[in-house]
Amino acid sequence: MKSSYRFQLALIFSMVLYMIFPAGTALAAPPGIHYEVIKLTTTVVGNTATITGTAAATPYKAQLDQQHFEIDWNDGYPPENFDDKYIIAANDSGGNLSFNWSESHVYADGVYTAYVKLYHQNSQGAEASAEAEITIAVNKGTITVIKEVLNDDGGTAVAGDFTLTVQGGDGATQPFPGSETGTTVFVTPGNFSVDEFEPNGYAISFFGDCSGTIAGGEFKKCTISNDDPEVTPRISDPAHYQVCRQQQRRNSSGGRFYDKRDWNGRIAAIFSRLGIGYYYYSDTRFIQYR
């Protein structure tokens, strides 16, 4: 009787599992399973790109023959499978899988993003997998543009507030925001120049390789530095303005206004008593001397 009862419970439990996880549905990977793909090098010679790296699953899920390794070169062809080359001959140590990989592919000129993937069972929705995304520039020059912003006079702009562009052999790139860590841009070999739009009153300086010529496979770095303008606030109190203007009239000579080079002890004393610091008069307004 008890045996029949246990059998019925087991049958009900099996039916519930089948309803939740139909045939072909993989369960989530148990805790502790770790897959990784690491890119080490990218080399382009002519139109042939070679990428190298490592891959590991520590441990891998289920069986060794259920693991797959592929590269999607992302140039219009289906992903290339390398199970026989790497998985079957892999170093299988107690359920742990690891290997070095190196593959080459012939591209047309351009910039591509390849995807290298190690996964269990189906790549679409694999419950245990890892992927490396690799940018490959074939017969293109590479320019890294770094943005520096100096706010030593009260400015608040940050690198992303500045808009940059690179002019290359195939025209100008799409404008992109500045970055302190650098933005990588690929251009056709030939003449190039890096430029900035709307510096917002900031002084601009260029350092490094910001213009010139670049060859395919060559790397350049350009740094654009911006310094905020000096802020000179107006005198806001009308009483202070009148005192300063009267003092200016008494000390003017031949229509010439006193400026910061013409200060004397009497003017400095008056400003000190006013408690407003040292001010001088320009041809349009009184401004604070910093």
C-alpha positions as CSV (number, residue, x, y, z in Angstrom):
1,M,0.0,0.0,0.0
2,K,2.8,2.4,1.0
3,S,4.7,1.4,-2.2
4,S,1.7,2.3,-4.4
5,Y,1.3,5.6,-2.6
6,R,5.0,6.5,-3.2
7,F,4.6,5.6,-6.9
8,Q,1.6,7.8,-7.3
9,L,3.5,10.7,-5.7
10,A,6.5,10.2,-7.9
11,L,4.2,10.1,-11.0
12,I,2.5,13.4,-10.0
13,F,5.8,15.0,-9.4
14,S,7.1,13.9,-12.8
15,M,4.0,15.3,-14.5
16,V,4.5,18.7,-12.7
17,L,8.1,18.9,-13.9
18,Y,7.1,18.1,-17.5
19,M,4.5,20.9,-17.4
20,I,7.0,23.4,-16.1
21,F,10.0,22.2,-18.2
22,P,8.8,20.7,-21.5
23,A,11.0,18.3,-23.4
24,G,14.1,20.1,-24.8
25,T,14.1,22.9,-22.2
26,A,17.4,23.2,-20.4
27,L,17.5,24.0,-16.7
28,A,19.6,26.9,-15.4
29,A,23.2,26.2,-14.8
30,P,24.0,25.3,-11.2
31,P,25.9,27.7,-9.1
32,G,29.7,27.6,-9.5
33,I,29.7,27.0,-13.2
34,H,31.9,29.7,-15.0
35,Y,32.4,30.1,-18.7
36,E,34.8,32.7,-20.1
37,V,36.4,33.8,-23.5
38,I,39.3,36.2,-23.5
39,K,40.8,37.9,-26.5
40,L,44.6,38.2,-26.4
41,T,45.7,39.7,-29.7
42,T,44.3,41.0,-33.0
43,T,46.7,41.2,-36.0
44,V,45.8,42.4,-39.5
45,V,48.2,41.8,-42.4
46,G,46.8,42.9,-45.7
47,N,43.2,41.7,-45.7
48,T,43.8,38.8,-43.3
49,A,42.8,39.2,-39.7
50,T,44.1,36.8,-37.0
51,I,42.7,36.8,-33.5
52,T,44.0,34.8,-30.5
53,G,42.8,34.1,-27.0
54,T,41.8,31.6,-24.4
55,A,38.6,29.9,-23.4
56,A,37.5,28.0,-20.4
57,A,34.5,26.4,-18.6
58,T,35.3,25.7,-14.9
59,P,33.5,23.4,-14.7
60,Y,31.5,22.9,-17.9
61,K,27.8,22.0,-17.7
62,A,26.8,18.4,-18.4
63,Q,28.9,16.5,-20.9
64,L,32.0,17.5,-22.8
65,D,30.5,16.7,-26.2
66,Q,27.7,19.1,-25.4
67,Q,30.1,22.1,-25.4
68,H,30.6,24.2,-28.6
69,F,33.1,26.9,-29.7
70,E,32.4,29.2,-32.7
71,I,33.4,32.5,-34.2
72,D,30.9,34.8,-36.0
73,W,33.2,36.9,-38.3
74,N,30.2,39.1,-38.9
75,D,30.8,39.8,-42.6
76,G,27.7,38.1,-44.1
77,Y,28.8,34.5,-43.7
78,P,27.4,32.0,-41.1
79,P,29.3,31.5,-37.9
80,E,32.3,29.1,-38.1
81,N,32.3,26.1,-35.8
82,F,35.5,24.8,-34.2
83,D,34.2,22.0,-32.0
84,D,36.5,19.3,-33.5
85,K,39.6,21.5,-33.3
86,Y,39.2,22.7,-29.8
87,I,36.5,20.9,-27.8
88,I,37.3,17.3,-28.7
89,A,41.0,17.8,-28.2
90,A,40.6,20.1,-25.2
91,N,42.3,19.7,-21.9
92,D,39.5,18.0,-19.8
93,S,40.6,18.0,-16.2
94,G,38.0,16.6,-13.9
95,G,35.1,18.4,-15.7
96,N,37.0,21.6,-16.3
97,L,37.6,22.7,-19.9
98,S,40.3,25.1,-21.1
99,F,42.2,25.8,-24.3
100,N,44.0,28.5,-26.3
101,W,42.6,29.4,-29.7
102,S,43.9,31.2,-32.8
103,E,42.0,31.7,-36.0
104,S,42.3,33.8,-39.2
105,H,39.8,35.2,-41.6
106,V,40.0,37.2,-44.9
107,Y,38.0,40.4,-44.9
108,A,37.2,43.1,-47.4
109,D,38.4,46.6,-46.4
110,G,36.4,47.9,-43.5
111,V,35.7,47.7,-39.8
112,Y,34.0,44.6,-38.4
113,T,32.9,43.2,-35.0
114,A,33.6,39.5,-34.6
115,Y,32.0,37.4,-31.8
116,V,33.9,34.5,-30.3
117,K,31.6,32.2,-28.2
118,L,31.9,29.1,-25.9
119,Y,28.6,27.6,-24.9
120,H,26.7,24.6,-23.7
121,Q,24.1,23.1,-26.1
122,N,22.3,25.7,-28.2
123,S,23.9,29.1,-28.7
124,Q,20.5,30.7,-28.7
125,G,19.5,31.0,-25.1
126,A,22.4,28.8,-23.8
127,E,22.1,28.6,-20.1
128,A,26.0,28.4,-19.7
129,S,28.1,30.5,-22.1
130,A,30.6,33.3,-22.6
131,E,31.4,35.6,-25.5
132,A,34.2,38.0,-26.5
133,E,33.4,40.9,-28.8
134,I,36.4,41.9,-31.0
135,T,36.7,45.0,-33.3
136,I,38.7,44.4,-36.4
137,A,39.9,47.2,-38.6
138,V,41.1,46.0,-42.0
139,N,43.2,48.5,-44.0
140,K,42.0,51.4,-41.8
141,G,43.9,53.8,-39.6
142,T,43.0,53.9,-35.9
143,I,42.8,57.2,-34.0
144,T,42.2,57.5,-30.3
145,V,40.8,60.9,-29.3
146,I,41.1,61.9,-25.7
147,K,39.3,64.9,-24.2
148,E,40.7,66.9,-21.2
149,V,38.8,69.7,-19.5
150,L,40.5,72.1,-17.0
151,N,38.1,74.0,-14.7
152,D,40.3,76.3,-12.7
153,D,38.2,79.4,-13.0
154,G,34.8,78.2,-11.9
155,G,33.8,76.4,-15.1
156,T,31.6,73.3,-14.8
157,A,31.8,71.6,-18.2
158,V,32.8,68.0,-18.5
159,A,34.3,66.0,-21.3
160,G,30.9,64.8,-22.6
161,D,29.8,68.4,-23.1
162,F,32.1,68.9,-26.0
163,T,31.4,67.5,-29.5
164,L,34.2,66.1,-31.6
165,T,34.7,64.8,-35.2
166,V,37.4,63.3,-37.3
167,Q,37.9,64.2,-41.0
168,G,39.5,61.3,-42.9
169,G,39.9,60.0,-46.4
170,D,36.3,59.0,-46.7
171,G,34.8,62.2,-45.2
172,A,34.0,63.3,-41.7
173,T,32.9,60.8,-39.0
174,Q,29.6,61.3,-37.2
175,P,30.0,63.8,-34.3
176,F,30.7,62.1,-31.0
177,P,31.0,63.4,-27.4
178,G,34.3,63.8,-25.7
179,S,35.7,61.2,-23.4
180,E,38.5,61.3,-20.8
181,T,39.3,57.7,-21.5
182,G,39.3,58.2,-25.2
183,T,37.2,57.4,-28.2
184,T,38.5,55.1,-31.0
185,V,37.8,56.2,-34.6
186,F,38.7,54.3,-37.8
187,V,39.5,56.2,-40.9
188,T,40.6,55.5,-44.5
189,P,44.3,55.9,-45.0
190,G,45.4,59.3,-46.1
191,N,45.0,62.8,-44.6
192,F,43.1,63.3,-41.4
193,S,42.3,65.9,-38.9
194,V,40.5,66.0,-35.5
195,D,38.3,69.0,-34.7
196,E,35.9,70.2,-32.0
197,F,32.6,72.1,-32.2
198,E,31.1,74.5,-29.7
199,P,33.9,74.9,-27.2
200,N,31.5,77.0,-25.1
201,G,34.0,79.8,-24.5
202,Y,36.7,77.4,-23.4
203,A,40.2,77.8,-24.8
204,I,41.2,74.9,-27.0
205,S,44.6,73.2,-27.4
206,F,45.7,70.2,-29.4
207,F,48.4,67.7,-28.4
208,G,49.8,64.6,-30.2
209,D,48.7,63.4,-33.6
210,C,45.6,65.5,-34.2
211,S,46.2,66.0,-38.0
212,G,48.5,64.7,-40.7
213,T,48.5,61.4,-42.6
214,I,47.8,57.9,-41.5
215,A,48.3,54.5,-43.1
216,G,46.3,51.3,-42.9
217,G,47.0,49.5,-39.6
218,E,48.6,52.6,-38.1
219,F,47.6,53.9,-34.7
220,K,47.5,57.6,-33.7
221,K,46.5,59.4,-30.5
222,C,45.1,62.9,-30.2
223,T,44.4,64.8,-27.0
224,I,42.2,67.9,-27.0
225,S,42.4,70.1,-23.9
226,N,39.9,72.8,-23.0
227,D,40.5,75.5,-20.3
228,D,37.5,77.4,-18.9
229,P,37.5,81.2,-19.3
230,E,38.3,83.5,-16.4
231,V,35.1,84.8,-14.8
232,T,35.1,88.5,-13.8
233,P,31.7,89.4,-12.1
234,R,30.2,92.9,-12.3
235,I,29.7,95.1,-9.3
236,S,26.1,94.6,-8.4
237,D,25.6,97.2,-5.6
238,P,24.7,100.7,-7.2
239,A,26.2,102.5,-4.2
240,H,29.6,100.8,-4.7
241,Y,29.3,101.6,-8.4
242,Q,28.8,105.3,-7.7
243,V,31.7,105.6,-5.3
244,C,34.0,103.8,-7.7
245,R,32.9,106.0,-10.6
246,Q,33.3,109.2,-8.6
247,Q,36.8,108.1,-7.6
248,Q,37.6,107.3,-11.2
249,R,36.5,110.9,-12.3
250,R,38.7,112.5,-9.7
251,N,41.7,110.5,-10.7
252,S,41.2,110.5,-14.5
253,S,43.6,112.6,-16.5
254,G,43.1,113.7,-20.1
255,G,40.1,111.4,-20.4
256,R,42.1,108.3,-19.4
257,F,40.5,105.9,-17.0
258,Y,42.4,104.3,-14.2
259,D,42.9,100.5,-14.6
260,K,44.6,97.9,-12.5
261,R,48.1,99.2,-13.5
262,D,47.3,102.7,-12.2
263,W,46.2,101.8,-8.7
264,N,47.6,103.8,-5.8
265,G,47.3,103.7,-2.1
266,R,44.3,106.1,-1.9
267,I,42.1,104.0,-4.3
268,A,43.1,100.7,-2.6
269,A,42.1,102.2,0.8
270,I,38.7,103.3,-0.5
271,F,38.0,99.9,-1.9
272,S,39.2,98.3,1.3
273,R,36.8,100.4,3.4
274,L,34.0,99.4,1.1
275,G,34.7,95.8,1.8
276,I,34.4,94.8,-1.8
277,G,38.0,94.0,-2.6
278,Y,40.0,95.5,-5.5
279,Y,38.1,96.7,-8.5
280,Y,39.0,98.6,-11.7
281,Y,37.1,100.2,-14.4
282,S,37.1,99.0,-18.0
283,D,35.6,101.0,-20.9
284,T,32.2,99.3,-20.4
285,R,31.8,98.3,-16.7
286,F,33.5,97.9,-13.3
287,I,34.8,94.3,-12.9
288,Q,36.6,92.5,-10.2
289,Y,40.4,92.0,-10.5
290,R,41.3,88.4,-9.9
